[in-house]
């Protein structure tokens, strides 16, 4: 690596540092009273050293959050994202096409979930993990909330798993059939609306924002997610 390469790398690092410094801060609290084993496991996962940047905690920089307290109601959230191609617009159109969001027992939809998992060989330009190809015979209780999008015939077309860990919730697995009906916008927007109207949580997390590929980052932006610097506590 020559001097110009070192200079270019240094400039890139300085740009990243400046971008990180501008991120708004957020404090998220884990509460072991909710589910001691799950909460402690998730806290360890989120606060362990980042796999590439060992001085940084795993889920601390550029994490995608919706500040649920910023909206008086779920309806206000959808109204804020009402413009064309944003979550309010897409979720309204999906409902007009007969899609609904419900809480599900995954064991009632084993074949449907397997069908979704194997419906595409790659997503966001990356090959699907081979684990998705295996058909699960029975799902154990895992302490998460499970949501599904049903079409007008009652067929599961998308699903999402969400954990509540304290004063915040975080998405786990989110997957659906690829179509232009906006079902993934509907799924996540509906989850956000439920949490806002419930009024007990401060944030909804959807993994990283700055580290996401451009298409996924744009999707998160249209759902109202923004990147934050996060500090965690646990009680």
N, C-alpha and C positions, 0 to 999 in steps of 0.2 A: 504494500500500500504506500503510495507516494504522498508528498506533503499536501498536494491539492485534495487528495482523497480524505486525509485526516481533517483538513479544514472544512470540507463539505460535511463530514460526519459530525464535527463539533457544532457547526451551524444548525444541523438538523436536531441535535440534542438540545441546543439552546432554544430552538423553536418549540420543541416538545415541552421543555421546562416552563417556558412562558405560557404555553397553552394550559398546562396543568395548574399553574399559579392563578390563572383567571377563573378556574372552575369554582362554582359555589360550594361551600362546605355543607355537609349533612352529618348529623349524629344519629346513628341507628342503635337501638337497644335490643339485645337478645334477652328473653325471659324464660328461664329454665322451668318455671312453674307450668308452662303450657304443655311441654313434652320434653322432659329432661334429656333423654337420650338423643332425640332428633335435634333439639336445639343445640346441645353441646357439640354434636357431630358437625352441624352446619357452621357453628361458630369457628370450630377448628379449620374447616375447609375455607371459610372466607378470610381468615386472619393468618393463615400460614404464608410463608414467603412465596412471592410470585414465581412461577416456574422459569421465567426468563430474567426478571429483574429482582434479584434476591433481597435487595434492601427495601423492597416495597411489598406491602401485604397483598395477598391474592386479589381480593375484591375491594380495593380501596381507591383507585384512581380511574376516573372516566367511567364510572358505573352509571348505567341508565336507570333513572328514577322518575316517577311521577310523584310530585308533592300533592298528596290527596287533600291536604288541608286548604289548598289553593282554590278549591271548588265548593260552592255551597251545596251542591247536589250533583247526582249523576247527570241529570238533565243539563246542568250548567257546564259540566265537562264536555258533553256532546256538542253543546252550543258553541263552546270555545273552539272546537275542532270541526266546525260545520262546513268550512269552505271545501270546494271541489278537490277530490283526491285525498282528503284527510279522513281521520277515523270516523268522525260524526257523519260525514257524507257516505262513506262506504258501509258503515253499520246500518244506516237507515235503508240504503238500497238492498242490503242483504235481507233485512227483515221484510221488505216489500216482496222479495222473491220467495218468502216462506220459510226462511231459516230462523231457528230459535236456539237460545243457549240455555242449557239445563245442567244441574249437578248430576253426575252419573256415578254408578257403580261400574268400575271397569270390567268386572266379571260378567256383566250383562252385554258387553260389546267386544268380546275377545276377537271374534272374526273381523269385525269392523276396524278395530285398532290395528290388527295385523295387515288388513288391506291398505290402510292409510300408510303404515310404516314401510310397506313394500311397493308403494305406488310410484316412486321415483328413485332412480339410481343415484341421483345427486341432488343437492339443494344448496343454493347460494354458491354454486360453482365448486362445491366440494362433494366427494363421494360420501354416500351414507355409511355410517358405522355398520359393520357386518352384524352387530348385535341386534339391529332393528329387523333383520331378516328372520330371526328366530321367532316362532309363534309361542307366546306365553300361554300356558295351559290354565293357570290360575294366578291372579294377582293377590299378593298378601296385603294386609293393612299396613300402610306406610306413614300414617299421620298427616298426609297431604289432602288438600281439597281437589277434587277432580271434576272438570267441566267438559262439556261436549257441545258441539254445534250439530243440530239435527236439521235435515232438509224437510220439505213438506211431506215426504213419505215416511219420515221417522228414521231415516238412515243417518248414522253418524258420519260426518264429513270432516270433522276436525276435533281435536281434543287438547286439553291443557291441564297441567298439574301445577298447583300453587301451594306453597307452604307459608304458614304464619309462624313467625319466629320470635315475635316480641311486639314492638311498635311498628313493624313493617311486615309486608308479605313479599315473597320472591317467587318468580316463575321457575318451574323446573322444566319438564318436557312440554314442548308446544309443537304440534304437527297437524297438517291437514292436507286434503287433496289440493292439487294445483288447479285453480280455476280463476275466473275473473269476477266472481260473485262477491268478493270481499269478506269471505267467511273468517279469515284470520283477524281482520280488523274488528269484525263483530265480536269474536271470541274475547280478545283482549280488552276491547272497549267495554264490553259487558262486565267483565271481571272488575275493571277499574270502577265502573259505576256502582257495582255492588259494594265495593270497599268504601267508596265515598259516602254512599247512603247509610252504610252501617256505622260509620263515624268513629270507629275504635282505633284505626291505624293511621300512621302519618305518611307512609310511603309505600309504593309498589315498585319493586325492582325487577328489571329484565336484563340481567347479566351486564355485559359491557356495552358502552356506547362508542367510545373512541376506538376500541379494538375491533369493532364490528366491520364487516365488509360494507362497501358503499350502499348496496341495495338494502341490506338489513338495517343499516344506520338510518337510511331514509324512511324505512318502515317504522322504526321506533320514533323518529321525529314526528311523523304524522299521527302517532298515537299520543303525543304529548310528553314523551320521555325526553329528559335532558341529562347531560353528563354532570356528575358531582365528584367531589373528593369526600370520602367517607371515613369517619371514625366510629368504631364500634365499642360498645360496653356490654357487659353481661351481668345479670343478677339472678 
